[in-house]
């Protein structure tokens, strides 16, 4: 005898959560815009995206990113000094810029920023 469709379901766990009226309206609008049911939208967005970073981890990464921005400013001052006719080691400057840009990219990715 063939089992009923409901008996074959793989998704048999229920998850419930509360929303404010505004959050619910926003959620339903996003579901409609995506052309998905609420359950499908939740599965596609919440279960397939990267987990959010903790607040402390994010704060540290933002602080590091700001520090790298300051270092980049210092390198710009070195470049200005060089472009003013003062001697500077070009290879060293270019190497530093590439290294800093790579570190900055890594930090932005760790923060989850789109590049």
Backbone bond lengths (Angstrom), bond angles and torsions (degrees), N, CA, C in turn:
res aa  C-N    CA-C-N  psi(-1)  N-CA   C-N-CA  omega(-1)  CA-C   N-CA-C  phi
1 X - - - 1.451 - - 1.534 109.30 -
2 X 1.307 116.98 134.79 1.454 122.99 -177.62 1.529 110.59 -77.95
3 X 1.352 115.10 135.08 1.467 119.36 179.46 1.517 110.78 -73.00
4 X 1.324 115.82 148.67 1.461 120.85 175.56 1.523 108.53 -66.60
5 X 1.308 115.63 155.70 1.461 121.39 -178.71 1.520 111.76 -56.14
6 X 1.339 117.19 -41.97 1.462 120.49 -177.93 1.533 111.85 -65.77
7 X 1.333 117.40 -26.14 1.469 120.55 178.86 1.528 111.66 -78.72
8 X 1.318 117.06 -18.74 1.467 121.63 -179.82 1.527 112.23 -92.39
9 X 1.278 117.27 -6.38 1.467 120.32 -176.69 1.517 111.53 -56.79
10 X 1.311 115.59 135.65 1.458 120.82 176.15 1.515 110.35 -88.87
11 X 1.310 116.81 -31.77 1.462 121.19 -179.37 1.523 107.85 -88.93
12 X 1.327 114.54 98.04 1.461 117.90 -177.41 1.525 113.00 -122.35
13 X 1.321 117.06 9.41 1.469 121.26 177.39 1.520 108.74 -101.59
14 X 1.316 117.17 138.82 1.456 122.87 -178.43 1.525 109.84 -107.38
15 X 1.326 116.30 132.62 1.462 122.34 176.13 1.523 107.05 -120.18
16 X 1.323 116.47 130.50 1.457 120.54 179.05 1.527 109.30 -125.75
17 X 1.313 115.97 145.53 1.461 120.88 173.85 1.516 108.42 -150.96
18 X 1.316 115.20 158.74 1.466 121.26 -176.93 1.524 110.13 -101.45
19 X 1.327 114.37 148.08 1.461 122.32 176.92 1.522 108.71 -133.50
20 X 1.326 115.62 154.86 1.459 118.67 169.93 1.523 107.29 -73.87
21 X 1.306 116.77 167.74 1.470 120.83 178.70 1.533 110.00 -59.29
22 X 1.318 116.65 -41.22 1.469 121.20 -179.93 1.533 111.29 -66.46
23 X 1.333 116.64 -42.78 1.469 120.29 178.40 1.530 110.84 -63.16
24 X 1.333 116.06 -41.05 1.466 120.36 179.82 1.526 110.22 -63.58
25 X 1.316 116.30 -43.79 1.462 121.14 179.24 1.532 109.90 -61.07
26 X 1.325 116.52 -43.90 1.460 122.01 178.78 1.530 110.14 -62.51
27 X 1.338 116.71 -46.06 1.462 122.18 179.74 1.527 111.07 -59.74
28 X 1.322 116.59 -48.50 1.466 120.51 -179.08 1.527 111.73 -64.31
29 X 1.325 116.82 -36.54 1.466 120.62 177.65 1.529 110.59 -64.91
30 X 1.322 116.19 -40.85 1.470 119.83 177.91 1.530 110.83 -65.65
31 X 1.321 116.58 -39.94 1.470 120.89 177.98 1.528 109.98 -60.35
32 X 1.335 115.16 -47.57 1.460 120.42 -179.40 1.521 111.13 -62.92
33 X 1.330 116.54 -43.06 1.463 121.15 -179.78 1.536 110.56 -61.96
34 X 1.331 116.80 -36.72 1.466 121.37 179.70 1.528 112.07 -82.07
35 X 1.338 116.77 -11.79 1.450 120.42 -178.47 1.521 112.47 71.58
36 X 1.335 116.73 32.14 1.458 122.03 -177.32 1.522 111.00 -125.23
37 X 1.325 115.19 155.49 1.458 119.17 172.25 1.527 107.76 -71.57
38 X 1.327 116.65 166.29 1.461 120.12 178.79 1.516 111.86 -58.69
39 X 1.330 117.77 -42.32 1.463 121.54 -179.26 1.523 111.05 -65.89
40 X 1.343 117.09 -44.50 1.467 120.18 179.34 1.525 111.17 -64.98
41 X 1.337 116.05 -41.33 1.465 119.55 178.85 1.528 110.35 -61.46
42 X 1.326 116.46 -44.90 1.462 120.52 179.10 1.528 110.57 -60.07
43 X 1.334 116.96 -47.85 1.466 119.91 -179.18 1.519 111.82 -60.51
44 X 1.330 116.61 -43.01 1.471 119.70 -177.26 1.523 112.71 -71.51
45 X 1.318 117.54 -33.01 1.467 119.20 -177.11 1.522 113.04 -93.15
46 X 1.302 117.76 -47.48 1.469 120.45 -173.81 1.519 112.52 -80.50
47 X 1.306 117.99 -35.41 1.457 119.74 -173.84 1.528 113.50 -92.19
48 X 1.325 117.52 -16.83 1.461 119.13 -176.97 1.521 113.60 -108.65
49 X 1.326 117.36 -5.62 1.459 119.87 179.22 1.527 109.64 -91.96
50 X 1.334 114.66 165.37 1.463 119.45 177.56 1.522 109.51 -67.68
51 X 1.324 117.25 143.61 1.470 118.38 176.35 1.530 110.34 -66.26
52 X 1.324 115.27 148.93 1.460 120.25 179.03 1.522 110.22 -70.40
53 X 1.314 115.74 149.47 1.461 121.11 176.60 1.527 108.83 -76.30
54 X 1.338 115.85 154.80 1.460 119.21 176.00 1.523 108.63 -69.56
55 X 1.330 116.37 158.50 1.465 120.39 -179.13 1.513 112.77 -60.03
56 X 1.339 117.61 -40.82 1.463 121.10 -179.16 1.523 110.28 -67.47
57 X 1.333 116.58 -41.38 1.455 120.38 -179.79 1.528 110.41 -65.21
58 X 1.312 116.77 -43.24 1.457 120.83 179.05 1.526 110.71 -63.59
59 X 1.328 117.67 -42.89 1.462 121.02 179.89 1.528 110.62 -60.55
60 X 1.328 116.72 -42.36 1.465 120.68 178.74 1.524 111.02 -64.24
61 X 1.326 116.70 -44.16 1.461 119.83 -179.62 1.526 111.24 -64.70
62 X 1.324 117.02 -38.12 1.468 120.11 177.83 1.527 109.88 -64.74
63 X 1.325 116.58 -40.57 1.465 120.53 178.03 1.534 110.78 -62.84
64 X 1.335 116.38 -42.33 1.462 120.09 177.87 1.522 111.35 -63.96
65 X 1.327 116.02 -41.85 1.458 119.86 178.96 1.529 110.66 -61.52
66 X 1.324 117.36 -40.56 1.467 121.42 177.39 1.524 110.74 -63.34
67 X 1.329 116.80 -39.92 1.468 120.36 178.27 1.518 111.09 -62.05
68 X 1.332 115.90 -41.30 1.462 119.00 179.05 1.520 110.32 -66.49
69 X 1.318 117.75 -32.54 1.458 120.17 176.06 1.522 111.40 -63.14
70 X 1.335 116.25 -39.23 1.471 120.42 177.86 1.525 110.82 -66.22
71 X 1.323 116.15 -40.46 1.463 120.01 178.17 1.527 109.77 -62.49
72 X 1.342 115.25 -40.51 1.461 119.27 176.99 1.517 111.40 -60.50
73 X 1.330 116.91 -37.86 1.469 120.34 176.22 1.517 112.08 -62.52
74 X 1.335 115.68 -40.19 1.468 119.25 177.55 1.523 111.19 -63.49
75 X 1.306 116.31 -39.17 1.468 119.50 179.07 1.523 110.23 -66.88
76 X 1.333 116.41 -36.24 1.466 118.79 175.77 1.526 111.17 -62.09
77 X 1.327 117.44 -36.36 1.459 120.66 176.46 1.526 110.84 -64.78
78 X 1.332 116.17 -38.75 1.467 120.13 177.02 1.535 109.37 -63.60
79 X 1.339 116.32 -42.34 1.465 120.15 178.92 1.526 110.79 -62.79
80 X 1.319 116.79 -41.24 1.471 120.60 178.20 1.523 110.25 -61.92
81 X 1.327 115.18 -42.09 1.470 120.65 177.91 1.530 109.90 -59.31
82 X 1.332 116.48 -45.28 1.459 121.29 179.67 1.522 110.95 -64.15
83 X 1.343 116.59 -45.83 1.464 120.28 -177.75 1.525 112.56 -67.67
84 X 1.326 117.46 -15.58 1.459 121.77 177.24 1.519 111.44 -82.47
85 X 1.322 117.44 0.97 1.453 121.06 176.98 1.511 114.01 101.54
86 X 1.316 118.43 3.14 1.453 121.33 178.39 1.537 108.81 -86.91
87 X 1.323 117.16 140.13 1.471 119.34 -177.01 1.537 112.29 -67.70
88 X 1.336 114.45 137.55 1.452 121.98 177.74 1.528 107.86 -148.74
89 X 1.298 117.61 149.90 1.454 122.22 178.16 1.529 108.65 -76.78
90 X 1.325 117.60 104.52 1.465 122.49 -175.17 1.528 111.60 -62.94
91 X 1.326 117.04 -44.75 1.466 120.59 -177.82 1.527 110.93 -60.79
92 X 1.324 116.35 -41.16 1.460 120.37 179.31 1.527 110.31 -63.83
93 X 1.310 116.42 -44.59 1.459 120.66 179.73 1.521 111.99 -61.97
94 X 1.320 117.52 -44.51 1.459 121.04 179.42 1.523 111.07 -65.13
95 X 1.326 116.73 -39.40 1.461 121.30 178.21 1.530 110.57 -62.50
96 X 1.328 116.29 -44.18 1.466 120.75 178.83 1.529 111.38 -62.31
97 X 1.313 116.58 -43.57 1.455 120.15 -179.46 1.530 111.61 -62.22
98 X 1.330 117.22 -42.93 1.468 120.55 179.07 1.525 111.01 -64.30
99 X 1.325 116.68 -41.37 1.463 120.56 -179.50 1.526 111.23 -65.62
100 X 1.304 116.24 -43.39 1.469 120.34 179.89 1.522 110.65 -66.20
101 X 1.319 117.52 -40.81 1.463 119.96 178.68 1.535 110.65 -63.60
102 X 1.322 117.42 -38.88 1.471 120.59 177.93 1.532 110.41 -64.30
103 X 1.333 117.19 -42.66 1.463 120.70 178.75 1.524 110.79 -65.43
104 X 1.305 116.56 -39.76 1.460 121.51 179.70 1.533 110.10 -64.23
105 X 1.313 116.46 -42.22 1.464 121.02 177.51 1.526 110.53 -61.80
106 X 1.334 116.78 -44.00 1.465 120.88 178.02 1.531 111.18 -59.73
107 X 1.327 116.65 -42.69 1.466 120.44 179.79 1.534 111.12 -65.58
108 X 1.326 116.41 -42.50 1.467 119.35 179.27 1.516 110.61 -62.99
109 X 1.331 117.45 -38.98 1.458 120.60 177.99 1.525 110.45 -66.60
110 X 1.346 116.92 -40.29 1.467 120.60 179.01 1.520 110.55 -63.18
111 X 1.327 116.71 -32.52 1.469 121.00 177.91 1.518 111.92 -79.40
112 X 1.312 116.35 -13.05 1.462 119.72 179.30 1.516 113.80 86.59
113 X 1.329 118.01 15.87 1.449 120.52 177.00 1.510 109.83 -73.83
114 X 1.346 117.08 143.09 1.458 120.63 175.32 1.520 108.42 -75.80
115 X 1.298 114.03 136.77 1.475 118.08 179.57 1.498 111.34 -109.25
